Amino acid sequence: MANKKYIVQNKPFVVPTTDGKVIKEHFGVPTNGNTELSLAHMIAPAGWSEPFQTPEFDEYTFIIRGKKQFIIEGETVILEAGQSIKIEKNTRVQYSNPFTEVCEYIAICTPAFSMDLVNRED
């Protein structure tokens, strides 16, 4: 059998959460051991937020539906469906969905997302 030059991901890693957010990591450390890049499909419920963080990775976000709020170095940015953003590593940011509708989005991190690199504040 020839060595395939592609991978179809049918079984993403579902990250356990306690805040109602759904995280399905399609590529990254838990799925294929890739430490260079992670790709995740996220669904953030209305009212969701997480602590400020200063990640050691670049993060790209593409909004599929709904809206998502970013507080980036003190500046509030709101993205809607069809918009995307790149936030450079070592930037203090808080992600949230203070709106009344669900936000669905794709996140890509380089290097791959890791709790060791996210640097969340208490």
N, C-alpha and C positions, 0 to 999 in steps of 0.2 A: 504494500500500500504506500502510495506516495505521501510525502510530508506536505500537509496542507499549508497554504500560505495565508489562511484566514481562520478566524474563530467566530462562530455564531454563539452569542450568549443567550441561552434560554433559561438559565437559573441564576439570576443575580443574587448577591448576598443581601439579605434584608437585615439592615442594622437595627438592633433592638433600641427602642426609644421609650421615654416615659412622658413625652410632651405632646403626643398625638401626631407627630411628624412621621411621614413614611419616607424611608430612605432605601432605595434599591441600588446598590453599587454594582454596576455591570462589569467594570474593569477596575482593577486596583489591587491592593495588597491582599484582601481576603478572598478574592475570586481567582486571580491568576498570578499572584505574587509580584505584580508589577509595582515597583516603587517609583517609577518615573512619571506615571500619569494615572489619575483615577477619573472615572466617568460615572456619575450617579444621576438617577431620576428621582426627583424629590416632590413630595406633596406636603405643603405646609398649611395646617388648618388656620382658619380665621383666629386672630388673637395670639398666634404663636410668636415667640421670640427666644433668642438664646443670648448668653452673656457676651460681652465684648471679648474680642480675641485679637491676637496679632500673629497670624499664621506665617510659617516659614515656607509657604508655597504661593505661587500665583493662582488665583481662582477666577475662572470664567463662568458666568452665569447667563443662561438664555431662558427668558420667561415664555412659557407655553400658554398659560392662561392665568388670569388674576393679576395681582400686583404684589410687589415685594419692596420692602423698605430696607435701605442700607444707611447706616450712619458711619461715614468714612472720615476718620481724622476730624470728627466734629461736624462734618457737612452731611445733611440729610439728602439722599437721592432716592427717588421712587421710580421703579421700572414697571412697565406694563407689558402685556403680551406682545411678542414680536421684537422686543428690545433685548439687548445684551450688554454686558459690562465685563471688563477685566479689572481685577483689583490686584495690585502688585504685592508680592510677599513683603513681610515686615511692615504692613500697614494695619493700624488699629481699626477694627470694623465690628459693627454689630448688625446681625441679620434679623429681620422680623417681618411678620405679616400682621400689622395692626388693623387690617381692613376686615370687612364683613364677609368676603368670599375667599374660598380656598385659592392658594397660589401653587401652580404646578410649574416646575422648572427643571432644567438640566444644569448640573455643575460639573466642571472639569477642573481638576487641580494638577499642577505641575510644580514640584514632584507630587506624587500621589498623596491624597489625604491620609493623615495619620494623627491619632490623638497625641502622639509624642511631638508633633510639629504644629499643632493648632494654637497652643498657648492661650487657652480660655482663662478669663479672669474669674475669680470666685465671687 
